[in-house]
Amino acid sequence: MARFREVHDFWHVLCELPPSVLGEVTLKWLEAVQTGLPMCFMSGVIGPLKLSIREREILVAKGIPWAIETGRSSHDLMCIFYEEHLDRPLVDVQEEFRIIPCDLDMYSRR
């Protein structure tokens, strides 16, 4: 659990998710798929209550589908030694671990 907390912010960067409520809830869905932890599923279900209607639409249309697909197709993100990759370009790390960034911003600009 300590490592889970330690890598959370790395996941934000790796997935290009903003440190907003929408970004956090989207990341919780990815964490739920990757780890199977009940607390992640609960946060993914309860967290949207703090979102605006527009943000919920974005979460359902883009965030959750992205999180499920990325969680299934990427490497096991808990097993990466992120500290060994800090000097590499982000795009190279994303490519190696099969992470397609989630662009939530493009949906909120309508």
C-alpha positions in Angstrom: 0.0 0.0 0.0 2.9 2.3 0.7 4.2 1.9 -2.9 0.6 2.4 -4.2 0.6 5.8 -2.5 4.1 6.6 -3.7 3.4 6.0 -7.4 0.1 7.8 -7.6 1.6 11.1 -8.7 3.8 9.3 -11.2 0.6 7.8 -12.7 -0.8 11.3 -13.1 2.3 12.4 -15.0 2.5 9.2 -17.1 -1.2 9.4 -18.1 -1.2 13.2 -18.4 -4.1 13.5 -16.1 -4.6 16.9 -14.3 -4.6 17.1 -10.5 -8.3 18.1 -10.6 -11.3 16.1 -9.3 -12.0 14.9 -12.8 -8.4 13.8 -13.2 -8.4 12.1 -9.8 -11.6 10.2 -10.5 -10.4 9.1 -13.9 -7.1 7.9 -12.4 -9.1 6.0 -9.7 -10.8 4.1 -12.5 -7.4 3.2 -14.0 -6.2 2.2 -10.5 -9.3 0.0 -10.1 -8.6 -1.9 -13.3 -4.9 -2.2 -12.6 -5.1 -3.2 -8.9 -8.6 -4.5 -8.3 -8.6 -2.7 -5.0 -12.1 -2.0 -3.6 -11.2 1.5 -2.4 -10.4 2.5 -6.0 -13.7 1.2 -7.3 -15.5 3.0 -4.5 -13.7 6.3 -5.3 -14.5 5.8 -9.0 -18.2 5.5 -8.2 -18.5 8.0 -5.4 -16.0 10.6 -6.7 -18.2 11.7 -9.6 -20.7 13.2 -7.1 -18.2 16.1 -6.7 -18.1 16.7 -10.5 -20.3 19.1 -12.5 -22.7 17.6 -15.0 -20.3 18.5 -17.8 -17.4 16.8 -16.0 -19.5 13.7 -15.5 -20.3 13.6 -19.2 -16.6 13.9 -19.9 -15.8 11.1 -17.4 -18.4 8.8 -18.9 -17.6 9.6 -22.6 -13.8 9.7 -22.3 -12.3 9.1 -18.9 -13.8 5.7 -17.9 -13.5 4.1 -21.4 -9.9 5.3 -21.5 -9.1 4.0 -18.0 -10.5 0.6 -18.7 -8.7 0.2 -22.0 -5.4 1.6 -20.7 -5.6 -0.5 -17.5 -6.1 -3.6 -19.5 -3.5 -3.0 -22.3 -0.7 -1.3 -20.4 2.0 -2.9 -18.4 1.4 -3.6 -14.7 2.0 0.0 -13.6 2.7 -1.0 -10.0 5.8 -3.0 -11.0 7.6 -0.1 -12.8 10.6 1.4 -11.1 9.8 4.9 -12.0 12.9 6.3 -10.3 14.9 4.6 -13.1 13.1 6.5 -15.8 13.2 10.1 -14.6 15.9 11.1 -17.0 13.9 9.8 -20.1 11.5 11.8 -22.2 7.9 11.1 -21.1 6.8 10.0 -24.5 9.4 7.3 -24.5 8.3 6.0 -21.1 4.6 6.1 -22.2 5.5 4.1 -25.4 7.5 1.5 -23.5 4.7 0.8 -21.0 1.9 1.2 -23.6 0.2 4.3 -22.1 -1.8 6.5 -24.4 -2.3 9.7 -22.5 -5.9 10.7 -21.6 -6.8 14.1 -23.1 -9.7 15.2 -20.9 -9.1 18.9 -21.7 -10.2 18.6 -25.3 -13.6 17.6 -24.1 -14.0 20.4 -21.6 -13.3 23.1 -24.2 -16.6 22.8 -26.0 
